[in-house]
Amino acid sequence: MTKLEEDDHRGIGNHGNFTIRLRRKIYRYRGLLASFLVACLSSVVTILVTFVQGTANSSQLVFARGFCSCAVSLILLIVLGIEMKPTSRQEFRGLAVQGVSSSVVVWTLYYAYQNMPTGDAAAIVYGYIAFSALFGRIFLKEPLRWFEAIMVAITIIGIILIIRPPFLFGSHGNEGASTLLPAMSALCASLSSAFLTVAFRALGKLDTNPIKSLLYCSICIMALSSISITLNRDWQIPGCLDTRLLVVTVSLLGYLTMLIFAYALSVENIVVVTVITVNEIYLVFFADIFLLGTSPNLFSILGIFMIISSSIGISYRKFVQIRRSEDKNHISDVIQLDIGEQQDKMNTESEEEAREDVREPGDPPLPTESRV
């Protein structure tokens, strides 16, 4: 083999090793990558919802998302052969709670995105991490330590700075948001997300396929949004083809985001996934400035920073508690294993002593393999 052929062979081998190492890294950190992809896709959906403002209202967007999600879920369930009917009453209650809560979240969130700065709306929504701890104390009687209480207070202060209600900041204090109603809509989305989290914690972990859950969510979304559209007599299709394509894109990207989010939760710790998805606030905030031309407000920046800090602080606290619990369980397992080994050793020694006592003087000695 010539020197040139050896160099080519060595290069191919190095390239193959690099590819294998890259695949292993991607597989090892697939949960982190999926979580960051969720943040990116969510920010894209947020910006697209803002782009169609004026040509497609929030109710139409919600109905389109529910319709597309229902169609895709039905196709996937039929192809994969997954049972659509709930297997138990507990699963039905869980799917119903998830469907209604998800409908409220999507509806109020789209309305807030179209009527206030998207960065402010995204920050308010991610306050659900702190509200989950508060609702856990109220409904489930879970302990609320001083650290969680401080983080909840910081979150509430941050939301007040973003909303800037006129009765606190005066008649000119609400310049950063268009009206008070969109900000309250974002707050409703945050509280609904927190209630959804606490409800699933109360119902327990259900072994439900995520596609099946998305099917029932989409059915509830279509039902509630159709009622709103009928009452407002707003059944119409956007006249522009570009707007129609954007509406369909928003619906499909929203469904894809939920699927990837479910996958990330299945392979990674929920605390880690939550912390990474908070990056959506940064992405939406900068996109709001550079793409939509929104001028940042000092109160909004301070409020966003406080909400992000409290969310990351609570998530990190939960992560530390989980690690300590795992370490305690590991130590307990090691201690139990040592106790079991010592007990077996003592039993073996007592059996040999008993055999020595009953052995006659002329009997052959015991085999050495039986001694400890």
C-alpha positions as CSV (number, residue, x, y, z in Angstrom):
1,M,0.0,0.0,0.0
2,T,1.4,3.4,-1.0
3,K,1.7,6.3,1.4
4,L,-1.1,8.2,-0.3
5,E,-3.4,5.2,0.1
6,E,-2.5,4.9,3.8
7,D,-3.3,8.6,4.3
8,D,-6.6,8.1,2.6
9,H,-7.4,5.1,4.6
10,R,-6.4,6.8,7.9
11,G,-8.6,9.8,6.9
12,I,-11.6,7.6,6.3
13,G,-11.1,5.9,9.6
14,N,-10.9,9.2,11.5
15,H,-14.0,10.4,9.7
16,G,-15.8,7.2,10.7
17,N,-14.7,7.5,14.3
18,F,-15.8,11.2,14.4
19,T,-19.2,10.2,13.0
20,I,-19.7,7.5,15.6
21,R,-18.6,9.8,18.5
22,L,-21.0,12.5,17.2
23,R,-23.9,10.0,17.1
24,R,-23.2,8.8,20.6
25,K,-23.1,12.4,21.8
26,I,-26.4,13.2,20.1
27,Y,-28.0,10.1,21.6
28,R,-26.6,10.8,25.0
29,Y,-27.9,14.4,25.1
30,R,-31.1,13.7,23.0
31,G,-33.3,15.0,25.8
32,L,-31.5,18.3,26.0
33,L,-31.5,18.7,22.3
34,A,-35.2,17.9,22.1
35,S,-35.9,20.4,24.9
36,F,-34.0,23.2,23.1
37,L,-35.8,22.3,19.8
38,V,-39.1,22.7,21.7
39,A,-38.0,26.2,22.8
40,C,-37.1,27.1,19.2
41,L,-40.3,25.8,17.6
42,S,-42.4,27.5,20.3
43,S,-40.7,30.8,19.5
44,V,-41.4,30.3,15.8
45,V,-45.0,29.6,16.5
46,T,-45.3,32.7,18.6
47,I,-43.8,34.9,15.9
48,L,-46.1,33.4,13.2
49,V,-49.2,34.0,15.4
50,T,-48.2,37.6,15.6
51,F,-47.7,37.8,11.8
52,V,-51.3,36.8,11.0
53,Q,-52.7,39.4,13.4
54,G,-55.6,41.2,11.6
55,T,-56.2,38.5,9.0
56,A,-56.9,35.5,11.4
57,N,-58.0,36.1,15.0
58,S,-57.1,33.9,17.9
59,S,-60.3,31.8,17.8
60,Q,-59.7,30.8,14.2
61,L,-56.1,29.9,14.9
62,V,-57.2,27.8,17.9
63,F,-59.8,26.0,15.8
64,A,-57.3,25.4,13.0
65,R,-54.8,24.0,15.4
66,G,-57.4,21.7,17.0
67,F,-58.6,20.5,13.6
68,C,-55.0,19.8,12.2
69,S,-54.0,18.1,15.5
70,C,-57.1,15.9,15.5
71,A,-56.5,14.8,11.9
72,V,-52.8,14.0,12.4
73,S,-53.5,12.2,15.7
74,L,-56.2,10.0,14.1
75,I,-53.9,9.0,11.3
76,L,-51.1,8.2,13.6
77,L,-53.3,6.2,16.0
78,I,-54.8,4.2,13.1
79,V,-51.4,3.5,11.5
80,L,-49.7,2.5,14.8
81,G,-52.7,0.5,16.0
82,I,-53.1,2.3,19.3
83,E,-56.4,2.0,21.2
84,M,-58.3,5.3,21.2
85,K,-60.8,4.5,23.9
86,P,-59.7,5.3,27.5
87,T,-58.7,2.2,29.4
88,S,-60.0,3.3,32.8
89,R,-62.1,5.9,34.5
90,Q,-58.9,7.5,35.9
91,E,-57.4,7.8,32.5
92,F,-60.6,9.4,31.2
93,R,-60.6,12.0,34.0
94,G,-56.9,12.7,33.2
95,L,-57.6,13.2,29.5
96,A,-60.6,15.4,30.2
97,V,-58.7,17.7,32.6
98,Q,-55.8,17.9,30.2
99,G,-58.1,18.7,27.3
100,V,-60.0,21.5,29.0
101,S,-56.8,23.0,30.5
102,S,-54.9,22.8,27.3
103,S,-57.8,24.5,25.4
104,V,-57.8,27.4,27.9
105,V,-54.0,27.7,27.6
106,V,-53.9,27.7,23.8
107,W,-56.9,30.1,23.5
108,T,-55.7,32.7,26.0
109,L,-52.1,32.4,24.9
110,Y,-52.9,33.1,21.2
111,Y,-55.0,36.1,22.2
112,A,-52.2,37.5,24.3
113,Y,-49.6,37.0,21.6
114,Q,-51.7,39.0,19.1
115,N,-52.5,41.9,21.4
116,M,-49.4,42.5,23.5
117,P,-45.6,42.2,23.1
118,T,-44.8,38.5,22.6
119,G,-41.8,38.6,24.9
120,D,-43.9,39.9,27.8
121,A,-46.6,37.3,27.2
122,A,-44.1,34.5,27.0
123,A,-42.5,35.6,30.3
124,I,-45.9,35.8,32.1
125,V,-46.8,32.3,30.9
126,Y,-43.6,30.7,32.2
127,G,-44.5,32.0,35.6
128,Y,-46.6,28.8,35.9
129,I,-43.5,27.1,37.3
130,A,-43.8,29.2,40.5
131,F,-47.6,29.0,40.5
132,S,-47.4,25.2,40.4
133,A,-45.6,25.3,43.8
134,L,-48.3,27.5,45.2
135,F,-51.2,25.4,43.9
136,G,-49.5,22.3,45.2
137,R,-49.6,23.8,48.6
138,I,-53.3,24.8,48.3
139,F,-54.8,21.7,46.7
140,L,-52.3,18.9,47.6
141,K,-51.1,20.2,51.0
142,E,-47.5,19.9,49.7
143,P,-44.8,21.7,51.8
144,L,-44.1,25.2,50.6
145,R,-40.6,26.2,52.0
146,W,-39.3,29.7,52.4
147,F,-37.3,29.5,49.2
148,E,-40.3,28.5,47.1
149,A,-42.4,31.3,48.8
150,I,-39.8,33.9,47.9
151,M,-39.6,32.7,44.3
152,V,-43.5,32.9,44.0
153,A,-43.4,36.4,45.4
154,I,-40.6,37.4,42.9
155,T,-42.7,36.0,40.1
156,I,-45.8,37.9,41.1
157,I,-43.8,41.1,41.3
158,G,-42.3,40.4,37.8
159,I,-45.8,39.9,36.4
160,I,-47.0,43.2,37.9
161,L,-44.0,45.0,36.4
162,I,-44.9,43.6,33.0
163,I,-48.6,44.2,33.2
164,R,-48.2,47.7,34.9
165,P,-51.8,48.1,36.0
166,P,-53.1,51.7,35.9
167,F,-54.2,51.7,39.6
168,L,-50.5,51.2,40.6
169,F,-48.6,53.0,37.8
170,G,-51.0,55.7,36.9
171,S,-52.7,56.4,33.6
172,H,-49.4,56.4,31.6
173,G,-48.0,53.4,33.3
174,N,-49.3,50.8,30.7
175,E,-47.4,52.0,27.7
176,G,-45.6,48.7,27.2
177,A,-48.8,46.7,26.8
178,S,-51.7,47.6,24.5
179,T,-54.4,46.9,27.0
180,L,-54.9,45.2,30.4
181,L,-57.0,42.4,28.9
182,P,-54.2,40.7,26.9
183,A,-51.9,40.7,29.9
184,M,-54.7,39.2,32.0
185,S,-55.2,36.6,29.3
186,A,-51.5,35.7,29.5
187,L,-51.8,35.4,33.2
188,C,-54.8,33.1,32.8
189,A,-52.7,30.9,30.5
190,S,-50.0,30.8,33.2
191,L,-52.5,29.8,35.9
192,S,-54.1,27.2,33.7
193,S,-50.7,25.6,33.0
194,A,-50.0,25.5,36.7
195,F,-53.4,23.9,37.4
196,L,-52.7,21.4,34.7
197,T,-49.4,20.4,36.3
198,V,-51.0,20.1,39.8
199,A,-53.9,18.1,38.4
200,F,-51.7,15.5,36.8
201,R,-49.6,15.3,40.0
202,A,-52.8,14.5,41.9
203,L,-54.1,12.0,39.4
204,G,-50.8,10.2,39.4
205,K,-48.6,9.1,36.5
206,L,-50.8,7.7,33.8
207,D,-49.4,5.3,31.3
208,T,-51.1,7.1,28.4
209,N,-49.7,7.4,24.9
210,P,-48.9,11.0,24.1
211,I,-50.6,10.8,20.7
212,K,-53.7,9.7,22.4
213,S,-53.5,12.6,24.8
214,L,-53.1,15.0,22.0
215,L,-56.2,13.6,20.3
216,Y,-58.4,14.3,23.2
217,C,-56.8,17.8,23.7
218,S,-57.5,18.6,20.0
219,I,-61.1,17.5,20.4
220,C,-61.6,19.8,23.4
221,I,-59.8,22.6,21.6
222,M,-62.1,22.3,18.5
223,A,-65.3,22.1,20.7
224,L,-64.5,25.2,22.8
225,S,-63.2,27.3,19.9
226,S,-66.2,26.4,17.7
227,I,-68.6,27.6,20.4
228,S,-66.7,30.9,20.5
229,I,-66.7,31.3,16.7
230,T,-70.4,30.5,16.4
231,L,-71.3,33.1,19.1
232,N,-69.2,35.7,17.4
233,R,-70.5,34.7,13.9
234,D,-66.9,34.5,12.7
235,W,-67.0,31.3,10.6
236,Q,-64.8,32.4,7.6
237,I,-61.6,31.3,5.9
238,P,-58.8,33.8,5.4
239,G,-59.0,35.2,1.9
240,C,-55.2,35.4,1.3
241,L,-53.4,32.2,0.4
242,D,-50.3,33.2,2.3
243,T,-52.4,33.7,5.5
244,R,-53.9,30.2,5.0
245,L,-50.5,28.6,4.7
246,L,-49.3,30.5,7.8
247,V,-52.4,29.2,9.8
248,V,-51.7,25.6,8.7
249,T,-48.0,26.0,9.5
250,V,-48.8,27.3,12.9
251,S,-51.1,24.4,13.6
252,L,-48.7,21.7,12.4
253,L,-45.7,23.3,14.2
254,G,-47.7,23.5,17.4
255,Y,-48.6,19.8,17.1
256,L,-45.0,18.9,16.4
257,T,-43.8,20.9,19.4
258,M,-46.1,18.9,21.7
259,L,-44.8,15.6,20.3
260,I,-41.2,16.6,20.8
261,F,-42.0,17.9,24.3
262,A,-43.6,14.6,25.2
263,Y,-40.5,12.8,23.9
264,A,-38.1,15.0,25.8
265,L,-40.0,14.3,29.0
266,S,-39.8,10.6,28.4
267,V,-36.0,10.6,28.1
268,E,-35.0,13.5,30.4
269,N,-35.7,14.8,33.8
270,I,-38.7,17.1,33.9
271,V,-36.8,19.8,35.8
272,V,-34.0,19.9,33.1
273,V,-36.6,20.1,30.4
274,T,-38.4,22.9,32.1
275,V,-35.2,24.9,32.6
276,I,-34.2,24.5,28.9
277,T,-37.6,25.4,27.5
278,V,-37.5,28.7,29.5
279,N,-35.0,29.8,26.7
280,E,-38.1,30.5,24.6
281,I,-38.5,33.8,26.5
282,Y,-35.1,35.0,25.3
283,L,-35.7,33.9,21.7
284,V,-39.2,35.5,21.6
285,F,-37.9,38.7,23.3
286,F,-35.1,39.3,20.8
287,A,-37.4,38.3,17.8
288,D,-39.9,40.8,19.1
289,I,-37.3,43.5,19.0
290,F,-35.5,42.8,15.7
291,L,-38.4,41.3,13.6
292,L,-41.5,43.1,14.9
293,G,-39.8,46.4,15.9
294,T,-41.1,46.5,19.4
295,S,-39.3,48.9,21.7
296,P,-38.3,47.3,25.0
297,N,-39.5,48.8,28.2
298,L,-37.4,49.0,31.4
299,F,-40.2,47.6,33.5
300,S,-40.8,44.8,31.1
301,I,-37.1,43.9,31.0
302,L,-36.9,43.9,34.8
303,G,-40.1,41.8,35.1
304,I,-38.9,39.2,32.5
305,F,-35.6,38.9,34.4
306,M,-37.4,38.3,37.7
307,I,-39.7,35.7,36.2
308,I,-36.8,33.8,34.5
309,S,-34.8,33.9,37.7
310,S,-37.6,32.6,39.9
311,S,-38.4,29.8,37.4
312,I,-34.8,28.7,37.1
313,G,-34.4,28.9,40.9
314,I,-37.4,26.7,41.6
315,S,-36.4,24.2,38.9
316,Y,-32.8,24.0,40.3
317,R,-34.2,23.6,43.8
318,K,-36.3,20.6,42.7
319,F,-33.3,19.2,40.8
320,V,-31.2,19.3,44.0
321,Q,-34.0,17.7,46.0
322,I,-34.3,14.9,43.4
323,R,-30.5,14.2,43.5
324,R,-30.5,14.1,47.3
325,S,-33.4,11.7,47.3
326,E,-31.6,9.5,44.8
327,D,-28.4,9.5,46.8
328,K,-30.3,8.6,50.0
329,N,-32.0,5.7,48.2
330,H,-28.6,4.5,46.9
331,I,-27.0,4.7,50.3
332,S,-30.0,2.8,51.8
333,D,-29.7,0.1,49.2
334,V,-25.9,-0.2,49.9
335,I,-26.5,-0.5,53.6
336,Q,-29.2,-3.1,53.1
337,L,-26.9,-5.1,50.8
338,D,-24.1,-5.0,53.4
339,I,-26.5,-6.1,56.2
340,G,-27.7,-9.0,54.0
341,E,-24.1,-10.1,53.2
342,Q,-23.2,-10.0,56.9
343,Q,-26.3,-12.0,57.8
344,D,-25.5,-14.6,55.2
345,K,-21.9,-14.8,56.5
346,M,-23.1,-15.3,60.1
347,N,-25.6,-18.0,59.0
348,T,-22.9,-19.9,57.2
349,E,-20.5,-19.7,60.2
350,S,-23.2,-20.9,62.6
351,E,-24.0,-23.8,60.2
352,E,-20.3,-24.9,60.2
353,E,-20.1,-24.6,63.9
354,A,-23.1,-26.9,64.3
355,R,-21.5,-29.4,61.9
356,E,-18.3,-29.3,63.9
357,D,-20.2,-30.1,67.1
358,V,-22.0,-33.1,65.7
359,R,-18.9,-34.5,64.0
360,E,-17.4,-37.7,65.5
361,P,-13.6,-37.8,66.4
362,G,-12.9,-40.3,63.6
363,D,-14.8,-38.5,60.9
364,P,-12.8,-36.9,58.0
365,P,-12.3,-33.1,58.2
366,L,-14.8,-30.7,56.5
367,P,-13.9,-29.5,53.0
368,T,-12.1,-26.2,52.9
369,E,-14.4,-24.8,50.3
370,S,-17.3,-24.7,52.8
371,R,-15.4,-22.4,55.2
372,V,-15.8,-18.6,55.0
